[in-house]
Amino acid sequence: MYKAFLIKYAEIGVKGKNRYLFEDALVAQIKYALKKCEGEFLVHKTQGRIYVDALTEFDYDEAVARLKRVFGISGICPVVYVEDEGFEKLCEDVIAYIGKVYPDQNRTFKVISRRARKNYPKESMELNADLGEAILNACPDMRVDVHNPDIMLHVEIREKIYIYSEIIPGPGGMPVGTGGKAMLLLSGGIDSPVAGYMIAKRGVKLDAVYFHAPPYTSERAKQKVVDLARIVSRYTGPIYLHVINFTDIQLYIYEKCPHDELTIIMRRYMMRIAETLAKQTECLGLVTGESIGQVASQTMHSLAATNEVCELPVYRPLIGFDKQEIVQVSEKIDTYETSILPFEDCCTIFVAKHPVTKPNLKVIRRHEENLNEKIEELVQTALDTDELIIVSDSGSV
């Protein structure tokens, strides 16, 4: 019975004169989300509203599932629209709507009308009262409750008349692309895909980098990261995933540096490489899945040591989360089951038995001098052999 959706947004509504830019970005993201959905759709905005009109038959459940992954949408309202053929016909349409959607009519209701077309003969308050009276006459089991009704029946008077009563929650946030672009350090763990999801929810477009260490990490470990990027791309749109061969750098650090500092020094070189890629691709910052105190490389001292090598800002959306909170988000966005597959990433191969938790930055710098002979050459080789994979919900190339 539904031929359209009314799209509600929250934060966009408080923007000033540039609100139309955010609305246009949201329209573009909705069009992209519905591109591979069965059916044809017209996405348009009018007078502070965004509508998705179905031009052909469509898969309702698939359309709703895709819209629920578009950042910027706070609510999805399945809409029935009818022609304006007079108030008596509108009453019939509203009563028919209630009969189809709510066969059990032992409920309370409230009518909320919005008269966007000011030449309509009845004002909003009058519409509320008269439609409510018509419903009570036709549905004797229903009762009015203006404070806490079971059914909030919305009627919007525009060129056509829109009737809806259900609001399906959307993900909220801001449309992807309105907040610039950042480089996500993506591993095969639980945290980094969630960090990517959360920063994208603030409107940030994502590129990503994965540090691969063959033969110490398998092709299945790499495929796991590609699969995680594909799941995240359901929310973010296509992700340009850079796969960096990190093996020679890791082995050189392992040979030249104290083993209790391996994780910190390797992490510092990952951040250097990620920042180089970020600058090349016009990203405005780096994104990691770090959370204070979760592991030895994520103490305040360790984070300060890794931050020191970066000029770009490093965003850590999970910084105050505990592990269970991160797991809950990963389950919500369907990355958890992929993240826990038993394929190790390069971070877990060269882990010291007793890693330093309070690294001294002066000491770290001094020990990095042991790498001067060929570390720059190894870093440049890693960048020159970067494998780029374009990952999207429909596959990767």
HELIX and SHEET records of a PDB file:
HELIX    1   1 GLU A   11  VAL A   14  5                                   4    
HELIX    2   2 ARG A   19  ALA A   33  1                                  15    
HELIX    3   3 TYR A   60  LEU A   67  1                                   8    
HELIX    4   4 PHE A   87  VAL A  101  1                                  15    
HELIX    5   5 SER A  124  ALA A  138  1                                  15    
HELIX    6   6 ASP A  191  ALA A  200  1                                  10    
HELIX    7   7 GLU A  219  THR A  236  1                                  18    
HELIX    8   8 THR A  247  LYS A  256  1                                  10    
HELIX    9   9 HIS A  259  GLU A  261  5                                   3    
HELIX   10  10 LEU A  262  GLN A  280  1                                  19    
HELIX   11  11 ALA A  296  GLN A  298  5                                   3    
HELIX   12  12 MET A  300  ASN A  307  1                                   8    
HELIX   13  13 LYS A  323  LYS A  332  1                                  10    
HELIX   14  14 TYR A  336  SER A  339  1                                   4    
HELIX   15  15 CYS A  346  THR A  348  5                                   3    
HELIX   16  16 LEU A  361  GLU A  368  1                                   8    
HELIX   17  17 GLU A  369  LEU A  371  5                                   3    
HELIX   18  18 ILE A  375  ASP A  384  1                                  10    
SHEET    1   A 8 PHE A  41  THR A  46  0                                        
SHEET    2   A 8 ARG A  49  ALA A  54 -1                                        
SHEET    3   A 8 ALA A   4  LYS A   8 -1                                        
SHEET    4   A 8 GLY A  75  VAL A  82 -1                                        
SHEET    5   A 8 ILE A 161  TYR A 164 -1                                        
SHEET    6   A 8 ILE A 151  ILE A 157 -1                                        
SHEET    7   A 8 THR A 108  ARG A 115  1                                        
SHEET    8   A 8 ARG A 143  VAL A 144  1                                        
SHEET    1   B 5 PHE A  41  THR A  46  0                                        
SHEET    2   B 5 ARG A  49  ALA A  54 -1                                        
SHEET    3   B 5 ALA A   4  LYS A   8 -1                                        
SHEET    4   B 5 GLY A  75  VAL A  82 -1                                        
SHEET    5   B 5 ILE A 168  PRO A 169 -1                                        
SHEET    1   C 7 VAL A 314  TYR A 315  0                                        
SHEET    2   C 7 LEU A 286  VAL A 287  1                                        
SHEET    3   C 7 LYS A 181  LEU A 185  1                                        
SHEET    4   C 7 LYS A 205  HIS A 212  1                                        
SHEET    5   C 7 ILE A 239  ASN A 245  1                                        
SHEET    6   C 7 GLU A 387  SER A 392 -1                                        
SHEET    7   C 7 GLY A 395  SER A 396 -1                                        
END                                                                             
